[in-house]
Amino acid sequence: MSLDPSSLFVSLIIGSIGFVLIVYGKKQSRLPHMIAGLLLCIYPYFVDDWLWMGVIGAAICGGLWYAVRQGY
């Protein structure tokens, strides 16, 4: 993990969104939300560049959107 301020800020934002999705998914018993939240909380530890963090986070959120639109 990088100590670059922009990477730390982006990982904080992404991890916060992931935490909210985990709590929401647990409260509403929604498995896709819990999985997406868990992925959003974990992957910033393995990605150093803030741009790639944003791209991967957007892909995970897009996958969640698609899963919800499909009825999961």
N, C-alpha and C positions, 0 to 999 in steps of 0.2 A: 504494500500500500504506500502511495506517495504522500508526502507531507506538503505538497503544493496546495496553497490556500484555495484555489479554484476547484481542485479535485476534492478536497475535504468538504467544501460547501455543497458541491453537486451530490456527493455521496450522502451528506446529511439530509438533503431534500429528498433524494430517492429512497433512502432508508425510512424517512418519516412517512412517505406515501405508502411504502410497503407495510409499515406497522399499522397504519389506519386500515389498509385492506385486510390484514390479518384479523384485526379486531372486528371489522364489519362482517367478514366472512364467517367468523366464529359465531357472532351474534345472530346472523341470519341463516346459518347452516348452509353457506354457499362455498362449495369446494373450489371452484375456479378462482374466487377472490382470495381464498387462503393460500392457494398455490402461487398465484401471481404475487401476493404480498411477501411470501417467503422468498421467492426468487429475487424480488426487488430489495429485500433486506440483505441477502447473501452475496449477490454478484459484485457489488462495488468493492469487496475485499480483494477480488482477483483482477480488476481492471484499473489501470493507473491513469489513463487519459480521460479527462473530463468530457471530451467530445464523444468518445466511445461509450462512456457511461450513459450519456444522454441518448445515444442511438439505441443501445441495448435496452434501456429503460422504456423508450418509446415502442420498441418492438414487443416487449413484454406486455405493455399496456394495450397495444394493438391486438395482441393475441387474446387478452382478456376480453376486450370489446367484441372480437369475433366470436369467442366462445359464448358470451352472453347473448349475442344476436342469434346464435344457432340453438339456443334454448337450454344450455347447460347451467 
